Amino acid sequence: MEKNFEPNKYIGFFLINLSIVLLIYVFACHLEDTWLAYVSYPLSTYALIVFCVWFYKACRFSNQFIKKNSKLYQWYHQKEHTLTKIFLLFSLSLNFVYGIFRLWTGIFYKSEWFITFSFYYLFLFLMKALLILSVKKERFGQNLAKEYQKLKLVGITLLILDIVLSGMILLILHQKKAITYPGSLIYAVAIYDFYLIITAFINVFKYRHQSSLILTASKFINLTVAMISMLSLEASMIYQFGNEDEAFRQTMIACTGFVIVLINSILAIYMILKAHKNLKIRQVN
């Protein structure tokens, strides 16, 4: 089955270019309902899959080549523990500045739910900071028993905070107004929030087998922070750019809020169960 998506390089290159030309021709000449369109759609889908397979293999080859030949990577590998802490502290600094910005906007616009959101955000920042700073001179993943205990504590805390999060969502739904950012500030906030959510999801999946439970918990906290930021951004953008349809606003925020609470609860329960299971095994041994 996999070989079907790994054709000869010349055939693959020809099919990719042919599908691009056909799609451009179909859409440019408005031939969407013709036989040519029905041929080009499956062809372009196949070509896209082939391209993705090639791209994945190229990335994997490049990654292996860099690991073997790059002096910069070797230096990074030797200094990985120190650099990881520096990156985490830099991330913490950004989170803190952003939390203060959210608090200031809440006070300036006299928005109760924005102030509540900022305190929730800053509490997560504090929890993440204490988590990371608890590993002082130890290497991440060195004291697993201690890290499992902290992972369990983070899971329990996030699960309890789901109650606060649900209250925040109800507060947003109850209020008829939201913050409107002056000028183009909302676009800057949107860019930062999208950066948060994209990097958070990438890191959760990329480091899901990370040996350090501290780093795993930190990534989960990042995901929670990013999802809360997106909820706040959604409320502001609907209010600022929407058509003042109150039913639409409430439906969108309620659905997004439910998904966030659900994902956050799943992550919290996963951390609790994983930590409890491994701590129990260690006690038996």
Helices and strands as residue ranges (DSSP letters): G 2-5, H 9-28, H 35-69, H 71-78, H 80-108, H 112-133, H 144-174, H 185-206, H 213-241, H 246-284
